[in-house]
Amino acid sequence: MNESEFSLNGKIILVTGAGGLIGREVCDAYAAYGATVIATDNQMPEKIDAQIANLTKRYPEGDFYGVSADVTSEESLTKLFQGIKNKYNQLDVLVNLAAIDAKFDDGQKAINLSRFEHYPLELWERSVAVNATGLIRVTQHAVRLMLPRRSGNIINVASTYSLVAPNQSLYQTDAETPTVFKPIDYVGTKSMVPNFSRYVATFYAREGIRCNTVVPHGILNQHPKAFQDNFAKLSPLGRMCELKEIRGPFVFLASNASSYMTGSTLVVDGGWTAW
């Protein structure tokens, strides 16, 4: 195997949730390896335009296309994929990154709604609409575009909480901070992702479409020192993941270097799920 096995030259790659922390880094990594990158998010169009302008500045020879889209809207996705078909007439790789994680008002003192017994089901339903149903919607559209060429590659993004339950002590950083918990919506919806990938992988394996899962965890993003210290105590590597460390796994799965992988779960968690 040589460097060319990891080249993404000529590949058309769609990244949903492209405006998020991981999405921006993955788009940049794909651009660096020569891919045509289609970045989509439900952010305002000007934010997507700014992201594309940044990629164009960093990689002036590249081809980048940005569009705002809502994964919960069939109309929005139809428009997105029709645009891809009109512009490129193919899609080589789909990266399903779009997701939400229910948040709570920092000022909530009377009751912590993130405790399971008090968790509002409307937030669960909102997360299901994006993280589960949205994932299925996007994948259906992508497969329809991939099948005529009998070639395609889908990368779904889960979480360590699709493999293990949250260690709730991670979020209790000191006695002065109000008790918080990782709520059920993210855990529940991300838990379907690895098996959904296996379903798609085995369903379309004989038709040239691969599907794998990436499981990232603990991406450092201006976290308070107390949280970082707490994370380090619970992690075999003793630290959080640096953003640049997720580039390699995503490039590998998008490239021909992973051509015999389908239905797999690539865990990038610093050993978190190993003990």
VEXDRENKOL-231851 format. One record per residue (C-alpha): y, x, z. Coordinates in Angstrom, 3 decimals. Layout:
! VEXDRENKOL-231851
+----------+----------+----------+
!    north !     east !       up !
+----------+----------+----------+
!        Y !        X !        Z !
...
+----------+----------+----------+
***
This chain:
! VEXDRENKOL-231851
+----------+----------+----------+
!    north !     east !       up !
+----------+----------+----------+
!    0.000 !    0.000 !    0.000 !
!    3.458 !    1.245 !   -0.820 !
!    7.031 !    0.111 !   -0.387 !
!    6.913 !   -2.033 !   -3.522 !
!    4.386 !   -4.331 !   -1.824 !
!    7.207 !   -5.483 !    0.455 !
!    9.728 !   -5.966 !   -2.343 !
!   11.122 !   -9.448 !   -2.749 !
!   12.669 !   -8.846 !   -6.154 !
!   12.427 !  -11.945 !   -8.310 !
!   11.481 !  -14.240 !   -5.440 !
!   13.494 !  -17.425 !   -4.871 !
!   13.577 !  -18.063 !   -1.102 !
!   14.925 !  -21.162 !    0.644 !
!   15.831 !  -20.819 !    4.328 !
!   16.587 !  -23.976 !    6.307 !
!   18.569 !  -23.555 !    9.503 !
!   20.141 !  -20.577 !    7.775 !
!   23.317 !  -20.751 !    9.838 !
!   21.560 !  -20.103 !   13.151 !
!   21.025 !  -16.792 !   14.912 !
!   17.616 !  -16.100 !   13.373 !
!   18.527 !  -17.775 !   10.081 !
!   21.466 !  -15.474 !    9.409 !
!   19.379 !  -12.388 !   10.152 !
!   16.454 !  -13.539 !    8.012 !
!   18.736 !  -14.325 !    5.065 !
!   20.249 !  -10.859 !    5.345 !
!   16.810 !   -9.232 !    5.489 !
!   15.644 !  -11.103 !    2.401 !
!   18.803 !  -10.138 !    0.554 !
!   18.243 !   -6.494 !    1.504 !
!   14.761 !   -6.634 !   -0.031 !
!   16.034 !   -8.097 !   -3.289 !
!   15.347 !  -11.818 !   -2.982 !
!   17.442 !  -14.635 !   -4.357 !
!   18.401 !  -16.422 !   -1.147 !
!   19.153 !  -20.139 !   -0.871 !
!   20.744 !  -20.793 !    2.518 !
!   20.929 !  -24.332 !    3.837 !
!   22.004 !  -25.809 !    7.141 !
!   23.589 !  -29.007 !    8.420 !
!   26.773 !  -27.076 !    9.219 !
!   30.047 !  -27.799 !    7.487 !
!   30.060 !  -26.566 !    3.847 !
!   32.768 !  -24.010 !    4.583 !
!   30.510 !  -22.273 !    7.117 !
!   27.706 !  -22.007 !    4.583 !
!   30.220 !  -20.759 !    2.001 !
!   31.351 !  -18.080 !    4.448 !
!   27.752 !  -16.977 !    4.998 !
!   27.152 !  -16.710 !    1.250 !
!   30.410 !  -14.775 !    0.832 !
!   29.237 !  -12.321 !    3.489 !
!   25.875 !  -11.814 !    1.772 !
!   27.612 !  -11.292 !   -1.567 !
!   29.902 !   -8.698 !   -0.006 !
!   26.978 !   -6.808 !    1.564 !
!   24.719 !   -7.088 !   -1.492 !
!   26.985 !   -7.391 !   -4.567 !
!   24.053 !   -7.263 !   -6.985 !
!   22.296 !  -10.167 !   -5.270 !
!   22.039 !  -13.852 !   -6.154 !
!   22.860 !  -16.256 !   -3.313 !
!   23.255 !  -20.005 !   -3.182 !
!   24.423 !  -22.004 !   -0.184 !
!   24.371 !  -25.739 !    0.389 !
!   24.791 !  -28.036 !    3.382 !
!   21.806 !  -30.342 !    3.893 !
!   20.336 !  -32.577 !    6.592 !
!   16.562 !  -32.282 !    7.081 !
!   16.449 !  -35.783 !    8.566 !
!   17.868 !  -37.360 !    5.394 !
!   15.626 !  -38.000 !    2.399 !
!   18.707 !  -38.451 !    0.220 !
!   20.138 !  -35.109 !    1.323 !
!   16.863 !  -33.277 !    0.710 !
!   16.363 !  -34.890 !   -2.686 !
!   19.793 !  -33.619 !   -3.687 !
!   19.031 !  -30.141 !   -2.286 !
!   15.743 !  -29.717 !   -4.133 !
!   17.056 !  -31.221 !   -7.353 !
!   19.815 !  -28.612 !   -7.207 !
!   17.232 !  -25.850 !   -6.722 !
!   15.184 !  -27.155 !   -9.639 !
!   18.225 !  -27.369 !  -11.886 !
!   19.474 !  -23.914 !  -10.973 !
!   16.222 !  -21.924 !  -10.698 !
!   13.388 !  -24.237 !  -11.802 !
!   11.162 !  -22.685 !   -9.149 !
!   10.775 !  -21.966 !   -5.444 !
!    8.647 !  -19.059 !   -4.280 !
!    9.144 !  -19.113 !   -0.526 !
!   10.256 !  -21.745 !    1.986 !
!   11.236 !  -20.719 !    5.517 !
!   11.390 !  -23.685 !    7.877 !
!   13.855 !  -22.621 !   10.561 !
!   15.866 !  -25.815 !   11.074 !
!   15.413 !  -27.039 !   14.648 !
!   17.304 !  -28.291 !   17.651 !
!   16.828 !  -27.664 !   21.354 !
!   18.279 !  -30.407 !   23.562 !
!   21.130 !  -29.153 !   25.747 !
!   22.683 !  -30.580 !   28.845 !
!   26.173 !  -30.776 !   30.277 !
!   26.750 !  -27.732 !   32.489 !
!   28.725 !  -29.974 !   34.820 !
!   25.762 !  -32.251 !   35.592 !
!   25.332 !  -31.995 !   39.358 !
!   23.845 !  -35.260 !   40.592 !
!   20.590 !  -34.985 !   38.684 !
!   19.173 !  -32.403 !   36.365 !
!   18.058 !  -34.409 !   33.337 !
!   15.948 !  -31.550 !   32.046 !
!   13.335 !  -32.265 !   34.727 !
!   10.472 !  -34.031 !   33.003 !
!   10.553 !  -37.215 !   35.080 !
!   14.209 !  -37.773 !   34.221 !
!   14.215 !  -36.520 !   30.660 !
!   16.005 !  -39.031 !   28.342 !
!   13.658 !  -40.089 !   25.554 !
!   16.515 !  -40.460 !   23.073 !
!   16.818 !  -36.659 !   23.151 !
!   13.069 !  -36.343 !   22.579 !
!   13.335 !  -38.676 !   19.580 !
!   16.260 !  -36.715 !   18.154 !
!   14.283 !  -33.480 !   18.393 !
!   11.228 !  -35.091 !   16.803 !
!   13.391 !  -36.243 !   13.884 !
!   14.496 !  -32.672 !   13.170 !
!   11.752 !  -30.380 !   14.474 !
!    8.740 !  -32.439 !   13.408 !
!    9.611 !  -35.094 !   10.835 !
!   12.273 !  -32.880 !    9.250 !
!    9.740 !  -30.063 !    8.966 !
!    7.334 !  -32.366 !    7.145 !
!   10.044 !  -33.756 !    4.839 !
!   11.228 !  -30.327 !    3.726 !
!    7.684 !  -29.054 !    3.231 !
!    6.752 !  -32.057 !    1.073 !
!    9.729 !  -31.428 !   -1.210 !
!    8.946 !  -27.712 !   -1.429 !
!    5.289 !  -28.259 !   -2.264 !
!    6.212 !  -30.624 !   -5.105 !
!    8.294 !  -27.830 !   -6.599 !
!    5.596 !  -25.192 !   -6.053 !
!    2.545 !  -27.064 !   -7.342 !
!    3.375 !  -26.985 !  -11.084 !
!    3.374 !  -23.164 !  -10.940 !
!    0.340 !  -23.077 !   -8.601 !
!    2.199 !  -20.559 !   -6.503 !
!    4.127 !  -20.797 !   -3.255 !
!    4.566 !  -19.420 !    0.217 !
!    5.667 !  -21.400 !    3.287 !
!    6.721 !  -19.773 !    6.554 !
!    7.084 !  -22.086 !    9.530 !
!    8.773 !  -21.000 !   12.738 !
!    7.325 !  -22.009 !   16.078 !
!    7.899 !  -20.599 !   19.570 !
!    5.857 !  -19.033 !   22.334 !
!    6.075 !  -22.522 !   23.804 !
!    3.784 !  -23.641 !   21.013 !
!    1.136 !  -21.351 !   22.538 !
!    1.826 !  -21.466 !   26.271 !
!    3.814 !  -23.628 !   28.670 !
!    7.249 !  -22.404 !   29.751 !
!    7.328 !  -20.264 !   32.839 !
!   10.061 !  -22.291 !   34.489 !
!   10.852 !  -19.456 !   36.902 !
!   12.431 !  -17.643 !   33.941 !
!   15.389 !  -20.023 !   34.101 !
!   15.966 !  -19.665 !   37.847 !
!   18.068 !  -16.525 !   37.888 !
!   19.623 !  -16.723 !   41.354 !
!   20.063 !  -18.964 !   44.355 !
!   23.663 !  -19.764 !   43.418 !
!   22.821 !  -21.247 !   40.017 !
!   21.823 !  -24.948 !   39.814 !
!   18.133 !  -25.427 !   39.077 !
!   17.431 !  -25.795 !   35.356 !
!   14.235 !  -26.249 !   33.358 !
!   13.045 !  -25.860 !   29.793 !
!   12.754 !  -29.496 !   28.662 !
!    9.817 !  -31.151 !   26.930 !
!   11.419 !  -31.844 !   23.522 !
!   11.397 !  -28.256 !   22.275 !
!    7.991 !  -27.500 !   23.795 !
!    6.391 !  -30.641 !   22.397 !
!    7.798 !  -30.441 !   18.879 !
!    7.200 !  -26.720 !   18.463 !
!    3.606 !  -27.149 !   19.625 !
!    2.743 !  -28.959 !   16.393 !
!    3.948 !  -26.141 !   14.157 !
!    0.969 !  -23.714 !   14.164 !
!   -1.523 !  -26.500 !   13.494 !
!    0.734 !  -28.056 !   10.869 !
!    0.749 !  -24.640 !    9.158 !
!   -3.049 !  -24.544 !    9.284 !
!   -3.175 !  -28.047 !    7.805 !
!   -0.897 !  -27.131 !    4.900 !
!   -2.621 !  -23.763 !    4.415 !
!   -6.084 !  -25.235 !    4.046 !
!   -4.916 !  -28.267 !    2.052 !
!   -3.255 !  -26.167 !   -0.660 !
!   -5.154 !  -22.861 !   -0.511 !
!   -7.009 !  -23.521 !   -3.785 !
!   -3.727 !  -24.473 !   -5.466 !
!   -2.003 !  -21.162 !   -4.848 !
!    0.177 !  -22.121 !   -1.878 !
!    0.032 !  -20.140 !    1.368 !
!    1.410 !  -21.212 !    4.747 !
!    1.807 !  -19.168 !    7.932 !
!    3.660 !  -19.353 !   11.234 !
!    5.991 !  -16.910 !   12.969 !
!    6.242 !  -17.144 !   16.753 !
!    9.416 !  -15.411 !   17.994 !
!   10.517 !  -15.319 !   21.616 !
!   13.451 !  -14.166 !   23.686 !
!   15.970 !  -13.114 !   21.040 !
!   18.830 !  -11.340 !   22.796 !
!   22.059 !  -13.251 !   22.219 !
!   24.736 !  -12.514 !   24.806 !
!   22.478 !  -13.665 !   27.611 !
!   23.762 !  -13.069 !   31.148 !
!   22.449 !   -9.911 !   32.772 !
!   20.702 !  -11.942 !   35.459 !
!   18.691 !  -13.772 !   32.788 !
!   17.858 !  -10.522 !   30.972 !
!   16.649 !   -8.968 !   34.224 !
!   14.524 !  -12.015 !   34.969 !
!   13.065 !  -11.959 !   31.452 !
!   12.254 !   -8.244 !   31.780 !
!   10.171 !   -8.886 !   34.904 !
!    8.037 !  -11.405 !   33.029 !
!    7.663 !   -9.493 !   29.749 !
!    5.050 !   -6.768 !   29.156 !
!    7.600 !   -4.790 !   27.108 !
!   10.145 !   -5.308 !   29.850 !
!   12.987 !   -6.521 !   27.645 !
!   14.188 !   -9.216 !   25.266 !
!   13.769 !   -8.964 !   21.497 !
!   16.581 !   -7.365 !   19.542 !
!   17.635 !   -9.454 !   16.568 !
!   16.807 !   -6.710 !   14.050 !
!   13.183 !   -6.707 !   15.256 !
!   12.453 !  -10.068 !   13.655 !
!   13.338 !   -8.853 !   10.163 !
!   10.050 !   -7.066 !    9.468 !
!    7.704 !   -9.979 !   10.271 !
!    9.659 !  -12.390 !    8.074 !
!    9.859 !   -9.913 !    5.180 !
!    6.143 !   -9.151 !    5.507 !
!    5.098 !  -12.819 !    5.340 !
!    7.414 !  -13.498 !    2.386 !
!    6.137 !  -10.502 !    0.431 !
!    2.957 !   -9.760 !   -1.499 !
!    1.901 !   -7.481 !    1.358 !
!    0.650 !  -10.597 !    3.176 !
!   -1.126 !  -12.082 !    0.135 !
!   -4.453 !  -12.582 !    1.959 !
!   -2.868 !  -14.331 !    4.935 !
!   -2.755 !  -18.106 !    5.176 !
!   -3.055 !  -20.399 !    8.180 !
!   -2.183 !  -17.464 !   10.430 !
!    0.128 !  -17.265 !   13.423 !
!    2.137 !  -14.044 !   13.646 !
!    3.271 !  -13.640 !   17.253 !
!    6.437 !  -11.591 !   17.845 !
!    6.916 !  -11.976 !   21.584 !
!    6.768 !   -8.544 !   23.187 !
!    3.407 !   -9.450 !   24.700 !
!    4.698 !  -12.552 !   26.500 !
!    1.599 !  -14.608 !   25.643 !
!   -0.804 !  -11.703 !   26.242 !
!   -0.941 !  -12.224 !   30.019 !
+----------+----------+----------+
***
